[in-house]
Every structure is written in C-alpha cells, then in structure tokens.
Amino acid sequence: MDWTNKSVLVTGGTGSFGKKFTQILLAEKNPRKIIIFSRDELKQHEMRVHGFDDPRLRYFIGDVRDRDRLLRAMHGVDIVVHAAALKQVPACEYNPMEAVKTNILGTANVLEAALDAGVSKVLALSTDKAVSPANLYGGTKLVAEKLVIQSNNYAAGSATRYACVRYGNVVGSRGSVVPLFLKQRASGKITITDERMTRFWLSLEEGVHFVIHCIEQMEGGEVFIPKIPSTKVIDLARAIAPNANIEIIGIRPGEKLHEELLSAEEARNAVERETMYVIKPPETLWNRHQHYEGAPLPEGFSYTSDNNTWWLDVEGIRKYIAPFEEAFANGTLEG
C-alpha cells in the first residue's frame, strides 16, 4: 500500500496513541496529509509547539459528537483512524450518558460521516474490556465494535470499508498504572487491587505499528487482535519499585482479575495468523464470497491474560518501562 498520496484523519489525535501514530506515520510512510481531529485547542497547541509542526499536519478542532463537523473534516480524506473515546473507567461509571454519547454515538457519527465523505478505510481502536464487559466503558466499546463491523452492510454499494483493532493495556499511556506506580514509589508503598491480577501488555510503538499493518491488509469486517505478552500486575509493581512495600487494597467494582482478548464464542468464527488472531464478521452482506486468510482455531479456544503462553518476567517488564522511567525523572511523563 502506497501512503504517499493518502490523506489520513485521526480522531482523538492529541492523545497518547494519536501523537505516536502521527510521529511514526510521518517518519515511515510519508502520507500526503494527516488531520488531527480533537476537541481540545490547548492540547493541539501543545502538540504543535512540542515538535508536531510538520507542513503535512492539519489541526482540526471538533468533537465526534458533532456529525456535521466530522463530515467537513473528512472532505478528501482516504483513511480514518478512530481513536477518540472516554476511557477512564470511574469517569464513565459516574457519567454514563457522556460515555454513551462519545463512545457509541460518536462512533456512529464517525462511521456515517466517513461513508458520506467517500472515505476508503476506517479502522477503529477497541480494547480487551469490550469482551464480556464488566463495566460501562467496556460495554460502550462492545457496542462501538458492533457498529463498526455492521456498517460494512450499509456501505456495501460503496468503496468504504470498516474494521477494528482490539488490544490490551498500553504501557505508559494516559490512564495506565505505570505513572501511578512511579509516583507511589517515592512513598515506599505500592497499592495493587489483587495479587493474582494479570494483564495483556504492549508498547505504544507496537500498538501503532499493528494499526498501520491492519490498515494495509484490511478488507472490511475484521476485528484484528495482536499476539502480545501477559504480565502479573504484582510483577509490574516489583519491576518499578523493587524495594517498596506492596499493599493489597481489594478489587474494585468493574475490574476483572484477568482480561480477555478473544472469547471462546468468538474463536469459533476466528482465524489465526502468524502475529494475530482475526475475528471474521458473522455475515458479509457486502461481499458474500469474501475469504479471510488464516487457520481455524480449536474448539474451546480463548485468549486471556492468564492462559497466555507468552509472559513477561520482572526483567522483561523493565525493558518496557525504561523509557517511562526516564520521562518520569525529567517530569515529562503524562499521567
């Protein structure tokens, strides 16, 4: 796929993913234009003055809740990466309708505007919390996934295609536990909710490269899931603060002991590739003869953070968190 003549729009473009995606895409793929679509003028200003002042960049103030503004922003756009979301679990629980408006209705606006604007590809970012959701955030992302995949039916007569990427915790992103543990380290005490807890783990760079790879190969209707390592949260605490006391404070409402990226029910309709799993759409009304490459999965297979075959030990975790240690020491780490 040749990116050099492509115009790309990123919703939530000033977030952790949006900035890293923009940085890597400019450096490695040289697109014609990247539009940063977000609602916070201050974050756009800060992004520009902190090195994102490339002539290929456009800063577009808007909210995914505003369909007309999205349609205007998508004029002439080839690819949309939908990363905008309310993702702080406690905030979504306390403000449920706001989570619905952004994560569900906002996603619907992105999908409809892309179709009307003639966008070729839309890739939406999802989360392991969308599988058997235990909180409102996960519930809204589950609905958003369904909207994305089924929108291919509405777009059947056009060139627009939609797909999702679903992955686990991103090291050091906004809302990550890494900044919290780094701050707690100074007190000599780290708090975790349960010593049995496990999570999927990947770096921001790995997440961005996976998204780019999926855009290049998507045909429409897929949910792409990367093969990534698991870690025990208690090992993460030990990697960050080996000399600190660890206090178990109890699991919180809406929190799981282990996360799930691919359920046994979904696995029946999924295939395995070398670096990923791909959930096929339940039906392909937009292309009845579409074939998704990959090997079928065995009956009863599921992909969870506790049954993973790839684990990071304390030393492996330290390699992931090293850049954030440096950023924390310099006072530049985002919490």
ABEGO torsion letter per residue (X at the ends): XBAAABBBBBBGAABAAAAAAAAAAAAAAGBABBBBBBABAAAAAAAAAAGBABAABBBBBBBAABAAAAAAAABGBABBBBABBBABAAAAAABAAAAAAAAAAAAAAAAAAAAAAGBABBBBBBBAAABGBABAAAAAAAAAAAAAAAAAAAAAABABBBBBBBBBBBBGBBGBAAAAAAAAAAAGBBBBABAABBBBBBBAAAAAAAAAAAAAABAEGBBBBBBBBBBBAAAAAAAABAABBBBBAEBBBGBBABBBABBAAAAAABBBBAABBBBBBABBAABAABBBBEBBBBBGBBBBAAABABBBBAAAAAAAAAAAAAAAAAGABBX
